[in-house]
């Protein structure tokens, strides 16, 4: 009997891919990752009114064509449209799961896995909807331990406690200005000196070269390793090695991944924000998982959320794989 086939279908953004791929891996699948994008004029049509031909979704030569997968996990607006189209084309044989709010009737999927801070009446009423406290991800204790063991020697010169600093940047809702970058660098440097801590710093493509330069200048003389973007990303190693973490407020995914470790997580505010991000952060604060970053460093513990494993178990149950 052939192995069940799984597709992960998104618009190609790293945050979306990691959520859907992490769910597939937790359910025991090695997924085929596909990137889709709507073509004009479908980009002008609201998702609830849309069911375009599969050819309108192709991107980078990645066609959506038979043989159809047994499981399709989508994330993002275009991924949701692709999942609905494949479900129709397969005659309902493909089990479709959408991660995040699809902005359409959840009954158009076999299962919807939505974050609690996106809750709306149509989702709350669905018997095929489960809610998560944080974003899904690919972080597992095994993955972090392996990454830490592989990279640990490179950072052995840094003092303890080790603080991983995960820096995002300007997005649709947030802005990392030069002023904020200077204040963040100054607070991190003061924290490191006050507590004798070492810093493991990684930035993203959204950080910007100018802000990276500000951060490097502000952390001169501080025991820190700042990833320069060369070679393999040590992100998992940083999570595995760190005793605590500072994460910028623009990324639900990075905050969720940091909280999956059960270690202290501080959230450093950027300019901007939204009610959705505020609901997410306040929920984690009430659960004792995160605290606002104020330049101090404390130690606390909590039970990390098990959202990815819980959603994966529900997929297996509904597919008869449990």
C-alpha positions in Angstrom: 0.0 0.0 0.0 1.5 3.4 -1.0 2.5 5.9 1.6 -0.1 8.6 2.1 0.9 11.8 0.2 0.8 15.3 1.7 1.0 18.7 0.1 1.7 22.0 1.9 0.4 24.8 -0.1 1.1 28.5 0.7 2.0 31.8 -1.0 5.7 30.9 -0.2 6.3 33.2 2.8 8.5 31.5 5.3 6.1 32.1 8.2 3.2 30.5 6.4 5.3 27.5 5.1 6.7 26.8 8.6 3.2 26.7 10.2 1.8 24.3 7.6 4.9 22.2 7.3 5.3 21.9 11.1 1.7 20.6 11.3 2.3 18.1 8.5 5.5 16.8 10.1 3.8 16.5 13.5 1.1 14.4 11.9 3.8 12.0 10.6 4.0 13.3 6.9 7.0 14.4 4.9 5.2 17.0 2.8 5.7 18.2 -0.7 5.8 22.0 -0.4 4.1 24.0 -3.1 3.9 27.7 -3.7 0.8 29.3 -5.3 -0.3 32.8 -6.3 -3.5 34.1 -7.8 -3.3 35.6 -11.2 -5.3 38.7 -12.4 -8.3 39.0 -12.4 -8.7 36.6 -9.5 -6.7 38.9 -7.3 -9.6 41.3 -7.3 -12.2 38.7 -6.1 -13.0 38.2 -2.4 -12.1 34.6 -1.2 -15.7 33.8 -0.3 -16.8 34.3 -4.0 -13.8 32.6 -5.5 -13.1 29.2 -6.9 -10.7 29.8 -9.8 -9.3 27.1 -12.2 -6.2 25.4 -10.9 -4.2 26.9 -13.7 -4.8 30.4 -12.3 -2.9 29.4 -9.1 0.3 28.1 -10.6 3.6 29.7 -9.6 7.2 29.0 -10.3 6.1 26.1 -12.5 4.6 24.3 -9.6 1.3 23.0 -11.0 -1.5 21.6 -8.9 -2.4 18.4 -10.8 -3.2 14.8 -10.2 -2.3 12.5 -8.5 -4.1 14.4 -5.7 -2.6 14.1 -2.2 -4.4 12.3 0.6 -3.8 15.4 2.8 -3.4 19.0 1.8 -2.5 21.6 4.5 -2.8 25.3 3.4 -1.9 28.5 5.0 -2.6 32.1 3.9 -5.3 33.6 1.6 -4.0 32.1 -1.7 -3.3 28.7 0.0 -7.0 28.6 1.2 -8.2 29.2 -2.4 -5.9 26.4 -3.7 -7.1 24.0 -1.0 -10.8 24.6 -2.0 -9.9 24.1 -5.6 -8.1 20.8 -5.0 -10.9 19.6 -2.7 -13.3 20.1 -5.6 -11.0 18.6 -8.3 -10.3 15.5 -6.2 -14.0 14.9 -5.6 -13.6 15.4 -1.9 -11.0 12.6 -1.6 -8.2 15.0 -0.5 -8.5 15.8 3.2 -8.0 19.6 3.4 -6.8 21.5 6.4 -6.4 25.2 6.6 -4.2 26.9 9.1 -5.3 30.4 10.2 -8.7 32.1 9.5 -9.5 31.3 5.9 -12.0 34.2 5.7 -14.6 31.9 4.2 -17.1 29.4 5.5 -15.0 26.8 7.4 -17.2 24.1 6.0 -15.3 24.5 2.7 -12.5 22.6 4.4 -12.4 19.3 6.4 -10.6 21.0 9.3 -9.6 24.6 10.1 -6.9 25.3 12.7 -7.3 28.9 13.7 -5.5 31.0 16.4 -7.6 32.1 19.3 -6.8 35.8 18.6 -8.5 35.5 15.2 -11.7 34.1 16.6 -14.9 35.2 14.9 -18.5 34.0 15.1 -18.5 31.9 11.9 -15.4 30.1 13.1 -16.5 29.6 16.7 -19.7 28.0 15.4 -17.9 25.4 13.2 -17.7 21.8 14.5 -14.6 21.3 12.2 -12.6 24.2 13.8 -10.1 24.0 16.5 -8.4 27.0 18.1 -4.8 27.4 19.1 -3.2 29.7 21.7 -0.1 30.3 19.6 1.0 29.9 16.0 1.9 26.4 14.7 5.6 25.7 14.0 8.4 23.2 13.3 10.1 23.5 16.7 10.5 20.2 18.6 12.8 19.4 21.5 14.6 16.9 19.3 15.3 19.5 16.6 16.5 22.0 19.1 18.8 19.5 20.8 20.3 18.4 17.6 20.9 22.0 16.4 22.4 23.0 19.8 24.7 20.0 19.7 25.9 20.8 16.2 26.5 24.5 16.8 27.2 24.7 20.5 31.0 24.8 20.1 30.8 28.0 18.1 29.3 29.9 21.0 31.1 28.3 23.9 33.1 31.5 24.5 29.9 33.4 25.4 29.0 33.8 29.1 25.9 32.5 30.8 23.1 33.2 30.9 22.7 33.1 27.2 19.9 35.3 25.7 18.6 34.6 22.2 17.5 37.9 20.5 15.1 37.3 17.6 14.6 40.5 15.6 12.0 40.9 12.9 11.3 44.3 11.4 9.0 46.5 9.4 5.8 44.8 8.3 2.3 45.8 7.3 1.4 46.5 11.0 4.7 47.3 12.6 7.7 49.5 12.0 11.3 49.1 13.1 12.7 52.6 12.9 16.2 53.7 13.5 15.2 55.2 16.8 13.6 52.0 18.0 16.7 50.0 16.9 19.0 52.3 18.9 16.8 52.0 22.0 16.6 48.2 21.6 20.4 47.9 21.2 21.0 50.1 24.3 18.6 48.1 26.4 20.1 44.8 25.3 23.6 46.0 26.0 22.6 47.3 29.4 21.0 44.0 30.2 24.0 42.0 29.1 26.3 44.1 31.3 24.1 44.1 34.3 23.6 40.3 34.3 26.9 39.2 32.7 24.9 37.7 29.9 25.9 36.6 26.4 23.7 37.4 23.4 22.8 35.3 20.4 21.3 37.7 17.9 19.5 36.9 14.6 17.8 39.3 12.3 15.4 38.9 9.4 15.1 40.2 5.9 12.6 42.8 7.2 15.1 44.2 9.7 17.0 46.2 7.0 20.7 46.8 6.5 20.5 50.2 8.3 19.0 48.8 11.4 21.4 45.9 11.4 24.3 48.4 11.4 22.7 50.3 14.3 22.3 47.1 16.3 25.9 46.0 15.6 27.2 49.4 16.7 25.1 49.5 19.8 26.3 46.0 20.9 30.0 46.7 20.4 32.0 45.6 23.4 29.1 43.3 24.5 29.7 39.5 24.5 27.4 38.7 21.5 27.3 36.7 18.3 25.2 38.4 15.6 24.4 36.1 12.7 25.6 37.7 9.5 23.3 35.8 7.2 26.0 33.6 5.8 25.8 29.9 5.9 23.1 27.9 7.6 20.8 29.8 9.8 21.5 29.0 13.5 18.0 29.9 14.5 17.1 26.5 16.0 20.5 26.4 17.7 19.9 29.8 19.3 16.5 28.5 20.7 18.1 25.4 22.0 21.1 27.0 23.6 19.4 30.1 25.1 18.4 30.4 28.8 16.0 33.2 27.9 14.8 35.1 24.8 13.9 38.6 23.6 11.6 38.7 20.6 10.3 41.7 18.7 6.5 42.2 18.7 6.0 42.0 15.0 6.1 38.3 14.6 3.4 35.9 16.0 5.5 33.0 14.6 8.7 33.9 16.3 7.0 34.6 19.7 5.2 31.2 19.4 8.4 29.4 18.5 10.2 30.9 21.5 7.3 30.0 23.8 7.5 26.4 22.6 10.7 26.0 24.6 9.2 26.8 28.0 11.9 29.3 28.7 11.4 33.0 29.7 10.4 35.1 26.7 10.4 38.9 26.6 8.6 40.8 23.9 10.2 44.0 22.7 7.7 46.4 21.2 8.1 48.0 17.8 6.1 51.0 16.6 2.6 50.3 15.4 0.7 47.1 16.0 -3.0 46.0 15.9 -5.7 44.8 18.1 -5.1 41.3 16.8 -1.4 41.4 17.8 -2.3 42.9 21.2 -4.9 40.1 21.9 -2.2 37.5 21.1 0.4 39.1 23.3 -1.9 39.8 26.2 -3.1 36.2 26.2 0.4 34.9 26.5 1.1 37.4 29.3 -1.9 36.2 31.2 -0.7 32.6 30.8 2.7 33.5 32.2 4.6 32.8 29.1 5.8 36.2 28.1 6.6 39.5 29.7 7.3 43.0 28.2 11.0 43.6 27.6 12.2 46.4 30.0 15.9 45.6 30.1 15.7 43.2 33.0 16.4 39.5 33.1 14.5 37.1 35.3 13.9 33.3 35.4 10.5 31.6 35.3 9.0 28.5 33.8 5.6 27.5 32.3 4.1 24.6 30.4 4.7 25.4 26.7 1.7 25.3 24.4 1.1 21.9 22.6 -1.0 23.4 19.8 0.9 21.8 16.9 0.8 18.3 18.4 -2.9 18.7 19.4 -3.9 19.8 15.9 -1.8 17.0 14.3 -3.6 14.4 16.6 -6.9 15.8 15.4 -5.9 15.3 11.7 -4.9 11.7 12.3 -8.1 11.0 14.2 -10.3 12.5 11.5 -8.4 10.7 8.8 -8.5 7.4 10.6 -4.7 7.3 11.0 -4.6 7.4 14.8 
